[in-house]
């Protein structure tokens, strides 16, 4: 799927660069443009993608200090400038725009949903938001910001692809190691998803293309992505069980939003050498995903890729009522209560899509 990436805020800029680098290194050519937008000038200095500083007249390049209402206001005031930076990037080739943001900070959590609204007003292609939830150790302000932003982002974007920071962080990781591991995991999983149907090696029996991704995410709400891989046999018949096994691992132990299995729709992509892929294995795995998710709308297919491994990529759409989302919203509500501020804890009830904006 040919996409344009827009990173908003510090985390958004870093993940956008990581996604662009992964796509370039793999030779997929799915990323057709990348821009990082921030109100903090220092956070843009070490990025290799194109950058845009916003809100200079309000915060003088120093950022919004975790104030996501200010972040939303600045994006609203500077949306025209950001869109001008996108001139020539969102071409007729682009099939979607992907906004990337950490939902716990100020510029990303406030600005990303506002930018999604503006992009949808102008462009007819889907606008997705890749949102990153703060971990449990990242402080009350981040939990409150993310709880408010999550609901707004799910409403404004065509789909909110959610990543829980706690999902892919190693037990002994330092803060920097944890963020690097998470960024690498996002780049691999989301990068492969975006590349489906773009950079293929050989001809598969039923190759997944961008329409399968778009149709899976068409219902909106919150989505998640999982991945797992294993060494493949040279004989496709021996890989039937391997395909089923990596699919199980991707769905049950390696999703970006853990413990969210029931879904409105799903997509299963099996990547590997076409000579090693088993059609029987792909169909068996797809039916298993159908059983596990309770969805009758499960798409599936191949991603021909020169590799000695077989990988499963699982996308779930419509998981906003999952236990993990409810747990996070409860955590955000408790953080709001403990701060004793002006945020109403009832704002975090996971029963509608009201939010920050």
C-alpha positions as CSV (number, residue, x, y, z in Angstrom):
1,X,0.0,0.0,0.0
2,X,1.5,3.3,-1.1
3,X,1.4,5.7,1.9
4,X,2.6,9.1,3.1
5,X,3.8,9.3,6.7
6,X,3.3,12.3,9.0
7,X,4.9,12.0,12.4
8,X,3.5,14.4,15.1
9,X,5.4,15.0,18.3
10,X,8.6,13.5,19.5
11,X,7.6,9.8,19.4
12,X,5.8,10.3,16.2
13,X,8.8,11.8,14.5
14,X,11.1,9.0,15.6
15,X,8.8,6.2,14.6
16,X,8.1,7.9,11.3
17,X,11.8,7.9,10.5
18,X,12.2,4.3,11.6
19,X,9.3,3.3,9.4
20,X,10.8,5.2,6.4
21,X,14.2,3.6,7.0
22,X,12.7,0.1,7.2
23,X,10.8,0.6,4.0
24,X,13.9,1.9,2.2
25,X,16.3,-0.8,3.6
26,X,13.8,-3.6,2.5
27,X,13.3,-2.0,-0.9
28,X,9.5,-2.0,-0.7
29,X,8.9,1.5,-1.9
30,X,5.6,1.7,0.0
31,X,6.5,4.9,1.8
32,X,6.2,7.7,-0.8
33,X,6.8,10.6,1.5
34,X,7.6,11.3,5.2
35,X,7.3,14.5,7.3
36,X,7.9,15.1,11.0
37,X,5.9,17.9,12.7
38,X,6.6,19.2,16.2
39,X,6.3,22.3,18.4
40,X,9.6,21.5,20.0
41,X,12.5,22.5,17.7
42,X,15.1,20.4,19.5
43,X,13.1,17.2,18.8
44,X,13.4,17.8,15.1
45,X,17.2,18.2,14.9
46,X,18.3,14.6,14.8
47,X,15.7,13.4,12.2
48,X,16.7,12.6,8.6
49,X,13.1,13.0,7.2
50,X,11.8,16.4,6.3
51,X,10.5,18.4,9.2
52,X,8.1,21.3,10.0
53,X,8.1,23.4,13.2
54,X,4.7,24.6,14.3
55,X,3.5,27.0,17.0
56,X,6.6,29.2,17.0
57,X,4.5,32.2,17.8
58,X,2.9,30.4,20.8
59,X,5.7,28.4,22.4
60,X,8.9,29.7,20.7
61,X,10.0,26.3,19.6
62,X,10.0,24.9,23.2
63,X,7.1,22.5,22.9
64,X,3.8,22.5,24.8
65,X,5.0,20.9,28.0
66,X,2.6,18.0,27.9
67,X,-0.4,20.3,27.5
68,X,-2.4,18.4,24.8
69,X,-5.2,21.0,24.7
70,X,-2.5,23.5,23.6
71,X,-1.1,20.9,21.2
72,X,-4.6,20.6,19.6
73,X,-4.9,24.4,19.4
74,X,-1.5,24.8,17.8
75,X,-2.2,22.2,15.2
76,X,-5.6,23.8,14.4
77,X,-3.9,27.2,13.9
78,X,-1.1,25.7,11.8
79,X,-2.9,23.0,9.9
80,X,-2.7,25.0,6.7
81,X,1.1,25.3,7.0
82,X,1.4,21.5,7.6
83,X,-0.8,20.8,4.6
84,X,1.3,23.1,2.5
85,X,4.3,21.0,3.5
86,X,2.4,18.0,2.1
87,X,2.1,19.5,-1.3
88,X,3.6,17.2,-3.8
89,X,3.9,14.4,-1.2
90,X,0.3,13.2,-1.3
91,X,0.2,12.4,-5.0
92,X,-2.3,10.5,-7.1
93,X,-0.2,7.4,-6.3
94,X,-0.8,7.6,-2.5
95,X,-3.5,5.2,-1.3
96,X,-3.5,6.4,2.4
97,X,-2.0,8.8,4.8
98,X,-0.6,7.4,8.1
99,X,-0.3,9.9,11.0
100,X,2.1,8.6,13.7
101,X,2.0,9.9,17.3
102,X,2.7,9.1,20.8
103,X,-0.6,9.6,22.7
104,X,0.9,10.5,26.0
105,X,2.7,13.7,25.2
106,X,1.3,17.1,24.3
107,X,1.9,17.9,20.6
108,X,1.3,14.3,19.4
109,X,-1.8,13.5,21.5
110,X,-3.4,16.8,20.9
111,X,-2.3,17.6,17.4
112,X,-2.6,14.2,15.7
113,X,-6.4,13.9,15.9
114,X,-6.8,17.5,14.8
115,X,-4.5,16.8,11.8
116,X,-6.5,13.7,10.9
117,X,-9.7,15.8,10.9
118,X,-8.1,18.3,8.5
119,X,-6.7,15.7,6.2
120,X,-10.0,13.9,5.9
121,X,-11.7,17.2,5.1
122,X,-9.4,17.7,2.1
123,X,-8.4,14.2,0.8
124,X,-10.5,11.3,-0.3
125,X,-8.0,8.6,0.6
126,X,-8.1,6.9,4.0
127,X,-6.4,8.7,6.9
128,X,-5.1,6.3,9.5
129,X,-3.5,7.1,12.9
130,X,-0.8,4.9,14.4
131,X,-1.1,5.8,18.1
132,X,1.3,4.7,20.8
133,X,0.0,4.3,24.4
134,X,2.3,5.1,27.3
135,X,3.6,2.4,29.5
136,X,2.4,2.0,33.1
137,X,5.7,3.6,34.3
138,X,5.4,6.8,32.3
139,X,3.5,9.0,34.7
140,X,0.0,10.1,35.4
141,X,0.0,13.0,32.9
142,X,0.8,10.7,30.1
143,X,-2.0,8.3,31.1
144,X,-4.5,11.2,31.2
145,X,-3.4,12.6,27.9
146,X,-3.5,9.3,26.2
147,X,-6.9,8.4,27.6
148,X,-8.4,11.6,26.2
149,X,-6.5,11.5,22.9
150,X,-7.3,7.8,22.3
151,X,-11.1,8.5,22.1
152,X,-10.7,11.5,19.9
153,X,-8.2,9.8,17.6
154,X,-10.6,6.8,17.2
155,X,-13.3,9.2,16.2
156,X,-11.3,11.4,13.8
157,X,-9.2,8.8,11.9
158,X,-10.5,6.2,9.5
159,X,-8.8,3.7,11.9
160,X,-6.6,4.0,15.0
161,X,-3.9,1.4,14.9
162,X,-3.0,1.2,18.6
163,X,0.4,0.1,20.1
164,X,0.6,-0.5,23.8
165,X,4.2,0.4,24.9
166,X,4.0,-2.4,27.5
167,X,3.4,-5.0,24.7
168,X,6.9,-5.2,23.2
169,X,9.1,-3.8,26.0
170,X,11.6,-6.3,27.4
171,X,11.5,-7.1,31.1
172,X,15.1,-5.8,31.7
173,X,15.1,-2.9,29.3
174,X,16.2,0.5,30.3
175,X,14.0,3.4,29.1
176,X,16.1,4.0,26.0
177,X,16.4,0.2,25.2
178,X,12.6,-0.2,25.7
179,X,11.8,2.6,23.3
180,X,14.2,1.3,20.7
181,X,12.8,-2.2,21.0
182,X,9.3,-0.8,20.6
183,X,10.3,1.4,17.6
184,X,11.9,-1.6,15.9
185,X,8.9,-3.8,16.5
186,X,6.5,-1.1,15.1
187,X,8.7,-0.6,12.0
188,X,8.9,-4.3,11.3
189,X,5.2,-5.1,11.8
190,X,3.6,-1.9,10.4
191,X,6.3,-1.7,7.7
192,X,5.4,-5.2,6.4
193,X,1.7,-4.3,6.5
194,X,2.2,-1.2,4.5
195,X,4.4,-3.1,2.0
196,X,1.8,-5.8,1.3
197,X,1.4,-6.0,-2.4
198,X,4.2,-3.6,-3.1
199,X,7.6,-5.2,-2.8
200,X,7.0,-8.8,-3.6
201,X,9.5,-11.4,-4.6
202,X,8.0,-13.9,-7.0
203,X,4.4,-14.7,-7.6
204,X,2.1,-16.1,-4.8
205,X,-1.1,-18.0,-5.2
206,X,-3.2,-15.2,-3.6
207,X,-1.2,-12.1,-3.0
208,X,-2.6,-9.6,-0.5
209,X,-3.0,-6.1,-1.9
210,X,-3.8,-2.6,-0.6
211,X,-7.5,-3.1,-1.1
212,X,-7.5,-6.0,1.5
213,X,-5.9,-3.7,4.1
214,X,-8.3,-0.8,3.3
215,X,-11.4,-3.1,3.5
216,X,-10.2,-4.6,6.7
217,X,-9.9,-1.2,8.4
218,X,-13.0,0.3,6.7
219,X,-15.1,-0.2,9.8
220,X,-13.0,2.3,11.8
221,X,-12.5,2.3,15.5
222,X,-9.4,0.8,17.0
223,X,-7.2,-1.8,15.3
224,X,-4.1,-3.8,16.3
225,X,-1.3,-5.7,14.5
226,X,0.7,-8.8,15.5
227,X,3.6,-10.7,14.0
228,X,5.5,-14.0,14.5
229,X,8.0,-16.0,12.3
230,X,9.7,-19.3,12.3
231,X,12.2,-21.3,10.2
232,X,10.5,-22.8,7.1
233,X,11.0,-26.2,5.5
234,X,11.9,-26.5,1.9
235,X,8.9,-28.7,1.4
236,X,5.6,-26.8,1.4
237,X,3.7,-29.8,2.9
238,X,5.9,-29.6,6.0
239,X,5.0,-25.9,6.4
240,X,1.3,-26.4,7.0
241,X,1.7,-26.7,10.8
242,X,4.4,-24.0,10.8
243,X,2.0,-21.5,9.2
244,X,-0.7,-22.4,11.8
245,X,1.9,-22.1,14.6
246,X,3.2,-18.7,13.6
247,X,-0.4,-17.4,13.2
248,X,-1.2,-18.6,16.7
249,X,1.9,-16.9,18.1
250,X,1.1,-13.6,16.3
251,X,-2.5,-13.5,17.5
252,X,-2.2,-14.8,21.0
253,X,1.2,-13.6,22.2
254,X,2.5,-10.8,20.0
255,X,-0.2,-8.3,19.2
256,X,0.4,-4.5,19.6
257,X,-2.7,-4.5,21.8
258,X,-2.4,-7.7,24.0
259,X,-5.4,-9.7,25.1
260,X,-7.6,-8.2,22.3
261,X,-8.7,-11.1,20.2
262,X,-12.4,-10.6,19.4
263,X,-12.7,-8.4,16.4
264,X,-15.2,-7.1,13.8
265,X,-12.8,-7.9,10.9
266,X,-9.3,-9.3,10.5
267,X,-6.6,-9.8,7.9
268,X,-4.0,-12.6,7.9
269,X,-0.9,-12.1,5.7
270,X,1.5,-15.1,5.4
271,X,4.9,-13.9,4.2
272,X,7.7,-16.1,2.8
273,X,9.2,-17.8,-0.2
274,X,6.4,-18.7,-2.6
275,X,8.0,-22.1,-3.2
276,X,7.7,-22.9,0.5
277,X,4.2,-21.5,1.2
278,X,1.4,-24.0,1.5
279,X,-2.1,-22.9,0.4
280,X,-3.6,-25.5,2.7
281,X,-1.7,-24.0,5.6
282,X,-2.8,-20.5,4.8
283,X,-6.5,-21.5,4.6
284,X,-6.3,-23.5,7.8
285,X,-4.7,-20.6,9.6
286,X,-7.3,-18.2,8.2
287,X,-10.1,-20.4,9.4
288,X,-8.4,-20.6,12.8
289,X,-8.3,-16.8,13.0
290,X,-12.0,-16.7,12.1
291,X,-12.8,-19.0,15.0
292,X,-10.7,-17.1,17.5
293,X,-11.9,-13.6,16.6
294,X,-15.5,-14.5,16.2
295,X,-15.5,-12.6,12.9
296,X,-17.0,-13.8,9.6
297,X,-15.0,-11.1,7.8
298,X,-11.4,-12.5,7.8
299,X,-9.3,-11.8,4.7
300,X,-6.1,-13.7,4.0
301,X,-3.4,-14.1,1.5
302,X,0.3,-14.3,0.7
303,X,3.2,-11.9,0.8
304,X,5.9,-13.4,-1.5
305,X,9.2,-12.6,0.1
306,X,12.7,-14.0,-0.4
307,X,13.3,-15.6,3.0
308,X,14.1,-18.9,4.6
309,X,11.4,-18.1,7.3
310,X,7.7,-18.0,7.2
311,X,6.0,-15.1,9.0
312,X,2.4,-14.3,9.9
313,X,1.1,-10.8,10.1
314,X,-2.4,-10.5,11.8
315,X,-4.5,-7.3,11.7
316,X,-7.6,-7.0,13.9
317,X,-10.1,-4.2,13.4
318,X,-12.9,-3.2,15.7
319,X,-11.2,-4.0,19.1
320,X,-12.2,-0.8,20.9
321,X,-14.3,-2.7,23.5
322,X,-11.5,-5.2,24.3
323,X,-10.3,-5.8,27.9
324,X,-7.0,-4.1,27.3
325,X,-8.6,-0.9,26.1
326,X,-10.9,-0.9,29.1
327,X,-8.0,-1.5,31.5
328,X,-6.1,1.4,30.0
329,X,-9.1,3.8,30.2
330,X,-9.6,2.8,33.9
331,X,-5.9,3.6,34.4
332,X,-6.3,7.0,32.8
333,X,-9.3,7.7,35.0
334,X,-7.4,6.8,38.2
335,X,-4.6,9.0,37.1
336,X,-7.0,11.9,36.5
337,X,-8.4,11.4,40.0
338,X,-5.0,11.3,41.6
339,X,-3.9,14.6,39.9
340,X,-6.9,16.4,41.3
341,X,-7.1,18.6,38.2
342,X,-9.8,19.8,36.0
343,X,-10.2,16.6,34.0
344,X,-13.4,14.7,34.7
345,X,-12.6,11.0,35.3
346,X,-15.9,10.1,33.7
347,X,-14.4,11.3,30.5
348,X,-12.6,8.0,30.3
349,X,-15.7,5.8,30.2
350,X,-15.2,3.5,27.2
351,X,-18.8,3.7,25.9
352,X,-18.6,6.4,23.3
353,X,-16.1,8.3,21.2
354,X,-16.3,11.7,22.8
355,X,-12.9,13.2,23.5
356,X,-10.5,16.1,23.6
357,X,-11.7,18.0,20.6
